[in-house]
């Protein structure tokens, strides 16, 4: 009887378990075979119930085993400062020894705080985005934007760490701005989105400082640059209106009406107000004359300072229409606001709002560069750690040459972007302490927009590539050209004395020559040609200058072989795409017509 029942058991139970890669234990086999023995009806029912229970237990066991087999070890990083060898070597090369000693101790401590406290808060901010409550339970309009406790703690930490204060206290003279940038660089990828309000806060402080810190703005400046969490303010930047975009000269419709006490009341709709939970904001508006008329264009724009709420916490004649449902930075409250007589103070000369706010825009652009470079470094750090843990095709990912090659190529991009960032904040520090030459000031002015564009594009490309390195897991939720070229050539002179760098030096010199030829050939071209070439021209400037920075870093006496490798690999790419595309005829009227046909040829438009 037992022998007769065994094949049936195998066909109904063992086969299913075997297909799952698991086998029934021997005890279970004995229990199931009891159905083939002479038993009473009661015993048979009892045996059937036991059999059913065993099957359920086994199915649960198999399901758990199969699920467990899909789990991967989560990639992690340690102290971000100690693990960033390029950052540490840069600081060692450039900072005075006493400054380096103090900065090193603080950055090591800060790196540990990021690991043990701030990263956890970051995840809480991601899980608990801001919530907007327009009315209370009794129907009264309250327009309350609720942020989570982790977001509020980020604000306190920002004050405690002096993430804004450091640049304005100038404890380390011209190196203070670079030191601040390094802390922001480390903080950025663990900030839960709080880097964005800090960018606007830094920009607002810079504007007030550039105005000489007028008496009426002294308290605001002190709060923006405070290390006291109880006193620290963040600032918004309310520029974008319904027409949107960067064309504030023609897109700003907000009107300012002067009051008898010298203040102004602002009326208008701000379509995209970042950090809507901030304490204050700077905003543009057009001053209306006695007849209610406003000057149009940029000449009609003036800059105003306003507090978002009064001392009792009530909104300053502001109505919140809604929070924006954004693709990114969901942790930060971005809102549409109606200004309905918001009290404000004119802080620029009338009609000089755009010029006055330019210093703020430069600071926020630098913060954008910091964020882009930090995100690239973070993605590569995680990719590198994951490669040391994940096994695929019988060996760790790090032991697959193609995988390592991919991360190495990303590493070269990050190194170049990092050195470009450090050069910008070094020049900013010199400028802010009146130590920069005229050429250095002009170079800074040129590099900021170029680097913002280029590193932003780099960050997107690196992020996509790094996500793929995790497999499926990654998808879960006046030209001024002579100035920049002269500076690059100086750096190449230093690098030319290092034999290993000679191929890179040669390629960089060729690229500079190609860029000069392009400028000579197209300097008198029509506006269409220059417009079509603008982006490739910016990329060419960024690649050439970054290559020079990498070579300068690799030419140090204590440079490592990886420093040299990074410089060589950077210069192996096309350094002057604008010359290549010019040779292909990409900037002519014919190319523009072809572009139009490709995009709109089959469209009803």
PEVEN-V435587 format. One record per helix or strand. SS is the DSSP state (A for helix, B for strand). FROM is the first residue (numbers start at 1). LEN is the number of residues. If there is no record, write none. Layout:
# PEVEN-V435587
((SS;FROM;LEN) (SS;FROM;LEN))
This chain:
# PEVEN-V435587
((A;2;18) (A;26;11) (A;41;28) (A;80;4) (A;85;10) (A;97;31) (B;131;5) (B;141;6) (A;149;12) (A;165;5) (A;173;16) (A;194;17) (A;215;10) (B;235;6) (A;248;4) (B;255;4) (B;264;11) (B;280;8) (A;298;3) (B;301;7) (B;309;1) (B;315;1) (B;318;6) (B;335;12) (A;353;35) (B;391;2) (B;395;2) (A;397;3) (A;401;32) (A;438;31) (A;471;5) (A;481;15) (A;499;24) (A;527;28) (A;561;10) (A;577;7) (A;589;12))
